[in-house]
Amino acid sequence: MDGTQTYPVVEIFESLQGEGSNTGLEAVFLRLGGCNLDCPWCDTDWRRWERLDLGEVVRRVTAHRARALILTGGEPLACAGLGPLLARLKGLGYWIAAETNGVLAPPEEWRRQIDFLAVSPKARYAGRYDEARMVRQADEVRVVVDGDVADFCRDMRRRIAAPRYFLSPCARGGGANVAETMRLLGVLNRDVPPGGNWLLSVQAHKLAGLP
């Protein structure tokens, strides 16, 4: 054991990032259990995990070749005691990204260790995005097109400052609403100046048969 700090780990694996600005990046994915939302189309069983101490998490992460780490979930920023783990991995030279639903902004201590923050706000939980607690600045924003999300997208663009904004098709039942997503891109991009367009993000890793 490495002290008393433990983490709810769903899985640790190496793959390629399949979404957003870093598509194609070779990385180790550290998927943490637990979430503060419950999206019906989520493709992760975040309710099942094993408790691992800090040393064991680091051992499993460093067993892989990639030197980029992506924290995902569940909701990784809802995991208590994340600071020591971030500091240990940053000290080992890892480039660290975190994927969050954006309801809870990370403490500044954590944010300093995170090189890339990707926020995927969820329209069905629009009421949970409180100005005093939510993420207000990120490296990218990705909104899943789960129904009529046009006004939600406009609202999130006003409230979360980021260099890039993406729409992601919603995958469920073996399919994805790509056509609907493309139509919404056209609608939203009439609102923004040149160079500020919404972009398309697909789950390329799944198309490639990767985890």
C-alpha positions as YAML, in Angstrom:
chain: A
units: angstrom
residues:
- id: 1
  name: MET
  ca: [0.00, 0.00, 0.00]
- id: 2
  name: ASP
  ca: [1.07, 3.60, -0.70]
- id: 3
  name: GLY
  ca: [-0.32, 5.49, 2.31]
- id: 4
  name: THR
  ca: [-4.08, 5.40, 2.79]
- id: 5
  name: GLN
  ca: [-5.25, 7.22, -0.36]
- id: 6
  name: THR
  ca: [-7.17, 4.92, -2.68]
- id: 7
  name: TYR
  ca: [-8.98, 5.45, -5.96]
- id: 8
  name: PRO
  ca: [-12.05, 3.81, -7.58]
- id: 9
  name: VAL
  ca: [-10.52, 2.37, -10.76]
- id: 10
  name: VAL
  ca: [-12.76, 0.92, -13.46]
- id: 11
  name: GLU
  ca: [-9.90, 0.17, -15.85]
- id: 12
  name: ILE
  ca: [-6.45, 1.26, -17.00]
- id: 13
  name: PHE
  ca: [-5.56, 0.63, -20.64]
- id: 14
  name: GLU
  ca: [-3.55, 1.99, -23.54]
- id: 15
  name: SER
  ca: [-5.24, 3.12, -26.75]
- id: 16
  name: LEU
  ca: [-5.60, 6.09, -29.09]
- id: 17
  name: GLN
  ca: [-7.69, 9.11, -28.21]
- id: 18
  name: GLY
  ca: [-10.73, 8.94, -30.46]
- id: 19
  name: GLU
  ca: [-12.44, 12.27, -29.84]
- id: 20
  name: GLY
  ca: [-11.81, 16.00, -30.08]
- id: 21
  name: SER
  ca: [-8.62, 17.93, -30.75]
- id: 22
  name: ASN
  ca: [-6.29, 15.10, -29.72]
- id: 23
  name: THR
  ca: [-7.78, 12.37, -31.94]
- id: 24
  name: GLY
  ca: [-5.06, 9.85, -32.73]
- id: 25
  name: LEU
  ca: [-2.94, 10.58, -29.65]
- id: 26
  name: GLU
  ca: [-1.44, 7.47, -28.08]
- id: 27
  name: ALA
  ca: [-2.32, 7.55, -24.40]
- id: 28
  name: VAL
  ca: [-2.93, 5.59, -21.23]
- id: 29
  name: PHE
  ca: [-6.55, 5.89, -20.13]
- id: 30
  name: LEU
  ca: [-7.27, 5.89, -16.41]
- id: 31
  name: ARG
  ca: [-11.01, 5.41, -16.02]
- id: 32
  name: LEU
  ca: [-12.30, 6.23, -12.55]
- id: 33
  name: GLY
  ca: [-15.60, 5.04, -11.10]
- id: 34
  name: GLY
  ca: [-18.49, 7.08, -9.81]
- id: 35
  name: CYS
  ca: [-20.34, 9.93, -11.48]
- id: 36
  name: ASN
  ca: [-22.47, 12.89, -10.45]
- id: 37
  name: LEU
  ca: [-24.73, 12.43, -13.52]
- id: 38
  name: ASP
  ca: [-26.44, 9.38, -15.01]
- id: 39
  name: CYS
  ca: [-26.70, 9.68, -18.80]
- id: 40
  name: PRO
  ca: [-28.78, 6.81, -20.29]
- id: 41
  name: TRP
  ca: [-26.50, 6.48, -23.31]
- id: 42
  name: CYS
  ca: [-23.24, 6.32, -21.33]
- id: 43
  name: ASP
  ca: [-21.03, 3.48, -22.62]
- id: 44
  name: THR
  ca: [-19.11, 3.00, -19.35]
- id: 45
  name: ASP
  ca: [-20.12, 0.86, -16.37]
- id: 46
  name: TRP
  ca: [-18.85, 3.47, -13.91]
- id: 47
  name: ARG
  ca: [-20.65, 1.81, -10.98]
- id: 48
  name: ARG
  ca: [-18.22, -1.12, -10.92]
- id: 49
  name: TRP
  ca: [-14.65, -0.52, -9.86]
- id: 50
  name: GLU
  ca: [-11.86, -1.76, -7.62]
- id: 51
  name: ARG
  ca: [-10.13, 0.30, -4.96]
- id: 52
  name: LEU
  ca: [-6.44, 0.72, -5.72]
- id: 53
  name: ASP
  ca: [-3.91, 2.67, -3.69]
- id: 54
  name: LEU
  ca: [-1.83, 5.41, -5.26]
- id: 55
  name: GLY
  ca: [1.24, 3.24, -5.74]
- id: 56
  name: GLU
  ca: [-0.69, 0.50, -7.53]
- id: 57
  name: VAL
  ca: [-2.38, 3.00, -9.85]
- id: 58
  name: VAL
  ca: [1.00, 4.47, -10.75]
- id: 59
  name: ARG
  ca: [2.48, 1.00, -11.27]
- id: 60
  name: ARG
  ca: [-0.28, 0.02, -13.68]
- id: 61
  name: VAL
  ca: [-0.12, 3.32, -15.56]
- id: 62
  name: THR
  ca: [3.67, 3.20, -15.98]
- id: 63
  name: ALA
  ca: [3.51, -0.41, -17.20]
- id: 64
  name: HIS
  ca: [2.29, 1.02, -20.53]
- id: 65
  name: ARG
  ca: [4.47, 2.71, -23.14]
- id: 66
  name: ALA
  ca: [2.52, 5.94, -23.76]
- id: 67
  name: ARG
  ca: [3.59, 9.03, -21.85]
- id: 68
  name: ALA
  ca: [0.26, 10.81, -22.18]
- id: 69
  name: LEU
  ca: [-2.44, 10.08, -19.61]
- id: 70
  name: ILE
  ca: [-6.16, 10.72, -20.03]
- id: 71
  name: LEU
  ca: [-8.29, 10.77, -16.89]
- id: 72
  name: THR
  ca: [-11.85, 9.82, -17.68]
- id: 73
  name: GLY
  ca: [-14.82, 8.17, -16.04]
- id: 74
  name: GLY
  ca: [-17.45, 8.29, -14.79]
- id: 75
  name: GLU
  ca: [-16.58, 11.74, -13.55]
- id: 76
  name: PRO
  ca: [-12.90, 11.96, -12.59]
- id: 77
  name: LEU
  ca: [-13.13, 15.43, -11.03]
- id: 78
  name: ALA
  ca: [-15.61, 14.10, -8.46]
- id: 79
  name: CYS
  ca: [-12.94, 11.70, -7.16]
- id: 80
  name: ALA
  ca: [-11.68, 12.75, -3.74]
- id: 81
  name: GLY
  ca: [-7.94, 13.00, -3.22]
- id: 82
  name: LEU
  ca: [-7.00, 13.30, -6.88]
- id: 83
  name: GLY
  ca: [-4.28, 15.86, -6.14]
- id: 84
  name: PRO
  ca: [-1.56, 13.45, -4.92]
- id: 85
  name: LEU
  ca: [-2.07, 11.16, -7.92]
- id: 86
  name: LEU
  ca: [-1.86, 14.06, -10.37]
- id: 87
  name: ALA
  ca: [1.30, 15.33, -8.68]
- id: 88
  name: ARG
  ca: [2.95, 11.89, -8.75]
- id: 89
  name: LEU
  ca: [2.21, 11.33, -12.46]
- id: 90
  name: LYS
  ca: [3.21, 14.87, -13.40]
- id: 91
  name: GLY
  ca: [6.46, 14.33, -11.52]
- id: 92
  name: LEU
  ca: [7.08, 11.26, -13.70]
- id: 93
  name: GLY
  ca: [6.80, 13.42, -16.81]
- id: 94
  name: TYR
  ca: [3.30, 12.59, -17.99]
- id: 95
  name: TRP
  ca: [1.23, 14.93, -20.14]
- id: 96
  name: ILE
  ca: [-2.16, 14.80, -18.41]
- id: 97
  name: ALA
  ca: [-5.61, 15.38, -19.87]
- id: 98
  name: ALA
  ca: [-8.91, 15.16, -18.02]
- id: 99
  name: GLU
  ca: [-12.37, 14.59, -19.46]
- id: 100
  name: THR
  ca: [-15.20, 16.02, -17.38]
- id: 101
  name: ASN
  ca: [-18.89, 16.83, -17.65]
- id: 102
  name: GLY
  ca: [-18.03, 20.28, -16.31]
- id: 103
  name: VAL
  ca: [-20.50, 20.41, -13.41]
- id: 104
  name: LEU
  ca: [-17.61, 20.71, -10.94]
- id: 105
  name: ALA
  ca: [-14.58, 22.86, -11.68]
- id: 106
  name: PRO
  ca: [-11.33, 21.30, -10.44]
- id: 107
  name: PRO
  ca: [-9.52, 22.93, -7.52]
- id: 108
  name: GLU
  ca: [-6.72, 25.20, -8.71]
- id: 109
  name: GLU
  ca: [-4.14, 22.76, -7.29]
- id: 110
  name: TRP
  ca: [-5.50, 20.05, -9.61]
- id: 111
  name: ARG
  ca: [-5.89, 22.38, -12.58]
- id: 112
  name: ARG
  ca: [-2.21, 23.29, -12.48]
- id: 113
  name: GLN
  ca: [-1.33, 19.62, -13.00]
- id: 114
  name: ILE
  ca: [-3.80, 19.11, -15.89]
- id: 115
  name: ASP
  ca: [-2.36, 20.04, -19.28]
- id: 116
  name: PHE
  ca: [-5.59, 19.65, -21.26]
- id: 117
  name: LEU
  ca: [-9.14, 19.94, -19.92]
- id: 118
  name: ALA
  ca: [-11.95, 18.61, -22.14]
- id: 119
  name: VAL
  ca: [-15.48, 19.45, -21.02]
- id: 120
  name: SER
  ca: [-18.53, 17.54, -22.24]
- id: 121
  name: PRO
  ca: [-21.56, 19.29, -20.72]
- id: 122
  name: LYS
  ca: [-24.80, 17.33, -20.79]
- id: 123
  name: ALA
  ca: [-27.98, 19.05, -21.96]
- id: 124
  name: ARG
  ca: [-30.34, 16.80, -20.01]
- id: 125
  name: TYR
  ca: [-28.70, 18.10, -16.82]
- id: 126
  name: ALA
  ca: [-28.65, 21.77, -17.85]
- id: 127
  name: GLY
  ca: [-29.96, 22.82, -14.44]
- id: 128
  name: ARG
  ca: [-26.88, 21.38, -12.71]
- id: 129
  name: TYR
  ca: [-24.52, 23.90, -14.32]
- id: 130
  name: ASP
  ca: [-24.25, 26.48, -11.57]
- id: 131
  name: GLU
  ca: [-22.09, 29.54, -12.30]
- id: 132
  name: ALA
  ca: [-20.28, 29.32, -8.98]
- id: 133
  name: ARG
  ca: [-19.24, 25.66, -9.32]
- id: 134
  name: MET
  ca: [-19.03, 24.72, -13.01]
- id: 135
  name: VAL
  ca: [-15.99, 24.76, -15.29]
- id: 136
  name: ARG
  ca: [-15.74, 28.19, -16.92]
- id: 137
  name: GLN
  ca: [-12.58, 27.73, -19.00]
- id: 138
  name: ALA
  ca: [-11.36, 24.66, -20.89]
- id: 139
  name: ASP
  ca: [-9.16, 23.53, -23.76]
- id: 140
  name: GLU
  ca: [-12.15, 22.16, -25.66]
- id: 141
  name: VAL
  ca: [-15.89, 21.69, -25.24]
- id: 142
  name: ARG
  ca: [-17.72, 18.65, -26.68]
- id: 143
  name: VAL
  ca: [-21.51, 18.47, -26.57]
- id: 144
  name: VAL
  ca: [-23.28, 15.19, -27.29]
- id: 145
  name: VAL
  ca: [-26.31, 15.70, -29.54]
- id: 146
  name: ASP
  ca: [-28.85, 14.01, -27.30]
- id: 147
  name: GLY
  ca: [-32.07, 15.58, -28.57]
- id: 148
  name: ASP
  ca: [-32.66, 19.27, -29.28]
- id: 149
  name: VAL
  ca: [-29.49, 20.77, -27.83]
- id: 150
  name: ALA
  ca: [-29.11, 23.90, -29.99]
- id: 151
  name: ASP
  ca: [-29.96, 26.42, -27.24]
- id: 152
  name: PHE
  ca: [-27.89, 24.45, -24.72]
- id: 153
  name: CYS
  ca: [-24.89, 24.60, -27.06]
- id: 154
  name: ARG
  ca: [-25.26, 28.37, -27.43]
- id: 155
  name: ASP
  ca: [-25.53, 28.72, -23.65]
- id: 156
  name: MET
  ca: [-22.44, 26.60, -22.99]
- id: 157
  name: ARG
  ca: [-20.47, 28.52, -25.57]
- id: 158
  name: ARG
  ca: [-21.27, 31.74, -23.71]
- id: 159
  name: ARG
  ca: [-20.45, 30.25, -20.33]
- id: 160
  name: ILE
  ca: [-17.36, 28.12, -21.04]
- id: 161
  name: ALA
  ca: [-14.42, 29.83, -22.75]
- id: 162
  name: ALA
  ca: [-12.47, 27.46, -25.00]
- id: 163
  name: PRO
  ca: [-10.45, 27.57, -28.24]
- id: 164
  name: ARG
  ca: [-12.54, 24.77, -29.82]
- id: 165
  name: TYR
  ca: [-16.13, 23.58, -29.63]
- id: 166
  name: PHE
  ca: [-17.32, 20.21, -30.93]
- id: 167
  name: LEU
  ca: [-20.58, 18.39, -31.51]
- id: 168
  name: SER
  ca: [-20.56, 14.63, -30.96]
- id: 169
  name: PRO
  ca: [-23.20, 12.25, -32.36]
- id: 170
  name: CYS
  ca: [-25.09, 10.34, -29.69]
- id: 171
  name: ALA
  ca: [-24.41, 6.60, -29.99]
- id: 172
  name: ARG
  ca: [-27.05, 4.18, -28.75]
- id: 173
  name: GLY
  ca: [-28.58, 0.94, -29.95]
- id: 174
  name: GLY
  ca: [-25.67, 0.26, -32.30]
- id: 175
  name: GLY
  ca: [-26.13, 3.49, -34.28]
- id: 176
  name: ALA
  ca: [-25.36, 7.19, -34.05]
- id: 177
  name: ASN
  ca: [-27.28, 10.30, -35.14]
- id: 178
  name: VAL
  ca: [-24.59, 11.63, -37.46]
- id: 179
  name: ALA
  ca: [-27.02, 13.27, -39.92]
- id: 180
  name: GLU
  ca: [-28.81, 15.12, -37.12]
- id: 181
  name: THR
  ca: [-25.46, 16.26, -35.75]
- id: 182
  name: MET
  ca: [-24.35, 17.57, -39.14]
- id: 183
  name: ARG
  ca: [-27.58, 19.52, -39.55]
- id: 184
  name: LEU
  ca: [-27.08, 21.09, -36.13]
- id: 185
  name: LEU
  ca: [-23.53, 22.06, -37.06]
- id: 186
  name: GLY
  ca: [-24.98, 24.02, -39.97]
- id: 187
  name: VAL
  ca: [-27.50, 25.76, -37.70]
- id: 188
  name: LEU
  ca: [-24.98, 26.69, -35.00]
- id: 189
  name: ASN
  ca: [-22.32, 27.84, -37.42]
- id: 190
  name: ARG
  ca: [-24.64, 30.52, -38.80]
- id: 191
  name: ASP
  ca: [-24.32, 32.17, -35.37]
- id: 192
  name: VAL
  ca: [-20.54, 32.43, -35.14]
- id: 193
  name: PRO
  ca: [-17.89, 34.47, -36.99]
- id: 194
  name: PRO
  ca: [-15.47, 32.83, -39.46]
- id: 195
  name: GLY
  ca: [-12.84, 30.78, -37.64]
- id: 196
  name: GLY
  ca: [-15.14, 30.20, -34.68]
- id: 197
  name: ASN
  ca: [-17.03, 27.27, -36.14]
- id: 198
  name: TRP
  ca: [-18.37, 24.32, -34.24]
- id: 199
  name: LEU
  ca: [-16.57, 21.15, -35.38]
- id: 200
  name: LEU
  ca: [-17.52, 17.48, -35.60]
- id: 201
  name: SER
  ca: [-16.08, 14.93, -33.17]
- id: 202
  name: VAL
  ca: [-16.83, 11.25, -33.73]
- id: 203
  name: GLN
  ca: [-15.74, 8.28, -31.63]
- id: 204
  name: ALA
  ca: [-13.01, 7.33, -34.08]
- id: 205
  name: HIS
  ca: [-11.54, 4.72, -31.75]
- id: 206
  name: LYS
  ca: [-14.76, 2.73, -31.96]
- id: 207
  name: LEU
  ca: [-14.77, 2.93, -35.75]
- id: 208
  name: ALA
  ca: [-11.23, 1.52, -35.62]
- id: 209
  name: GLY
  ca: [-12.22, -1.26, -33.21]
- id: 210
  name: LEU
  ca: [-10.06, 0.13, -30.40]
- id: 211
  name: PRO
  ca: [-11.01, 0.27, -26.70]
...
